[in-house]
Amino acid sequence: MRAIQFIAKGEARLANLTIDDIPAGHALVKVKASGLCHTDIDVLHARYGDGAFPLVPGHEYAGVVDAVAADVAGLEIGTRVAVDPNLPCGTCPSCRKGLSNLCRDLKAYGVSHNGGFAEYSLVRADQLHRIGSMPFTVAALAEPLACVVNGLNSAGLRGGAPVPEEALVIGAGPIGLLLALSLKAEGVKSVTVADINETRLAFAADLGLGGVVSGSAELTARRRSFHFVADATGIASVVEGLINLVADGGTALLFGVCAPDARISIAPFEIFRRQLRLVGSHSLNRNIPDALGILEKDDGSMAQLVSHQLTLDEVLPFFTRKPTNPATMKVQFVSD
């Protein structure tokens, strides 16, 4: 089969790989859509994961069950599925507390195990979720959306909890817009997206979201006015500035992935005096079914985040060259 393969740190290629025998408890999935995430770039450069090369990347994918191991019951060939990529140990303290995303030995398809940028993928059967008739390109959004769901759960914004009146998401990339659209779906009355790129803000406006230029006088004038603020940039200086934007008694969500050695300066007194909540969120935590439920109800806005549907050959350059077109959102490998 053809696949994109990371052969060493910073080196990605197209490869012809053999398909191994199906291990017990596994299924062979014919990949129909697989999304590119910035985490894939971090994996390529050994900034995330175990640096386990060679490796087929891709942790956002959906497809069709092509074959199953003899011991797998209740999963028919031809079933359309989305993949939960996380492979927690199930026994560490975090796993026992229900925080499998914080597993001390967390593995994942596309990070430590071969993932979805290939024609086929061997996946544990219990990591597969039925998608019915949902388009594969939409179902491949379930993984990043599940990360959003985990973030909203962490911030206490789901499950019938009161929602904030005004929310701000900094960063109008695909994950930031998924977060903003999810806030809107949760009933937040006013959701604003901030970004330095006005093309992306125009796209956000087309999705029914408010927009403001990051660092502008307009945003500065709204100091302490947002009940919920989320960073989706992963830029430490942006995170440091969140506190000035959060309303008294509000919540700040650190959702973007900052560099491990990045540091910020925050006055503890301000957190104390203004009774602010600082919340972190990592990956997804068995949230794929929730994400699929949101996608089923979506009006098509989230599907618009898929800007590119490409072959493996066409996707490969996106791993080694940063996109210069601000209209580039979610890049996906798709197959017939």
Buried (B, 14 or more C-beta within 10 A) or exposed (E): BBBBBBEEEEEBEEBEBEBEEBEEEBBBBBBBBBBBBBBBBBBBEBBBBEBBBBBBBBBBBBBBBBBBBEEBEEBEEEBBBBBBBBBBEEEBEBBEEEBBBBBEEBBBBBBBBBBBBBBBBBBBBEBBBBBEEBBBBBBBBBBBBBBBBBBBBBBBBBEEEEBBEBBBBBBBBBBBBBBBBBBBBBEBEBBBBBBBBEEBBEBBEEBEBBBBBBEEEEBEEBEEBBBBBBBBBBBBEBBBBBBEBBBEEBBBBBBBBBEEEEEBEBEEEEBEEBEBBBBEBBBBBBBBBBBBBBBEEBEEBBBBBBBBBBEBEEBBEBBEEEBEEBEBBBBBBBBE
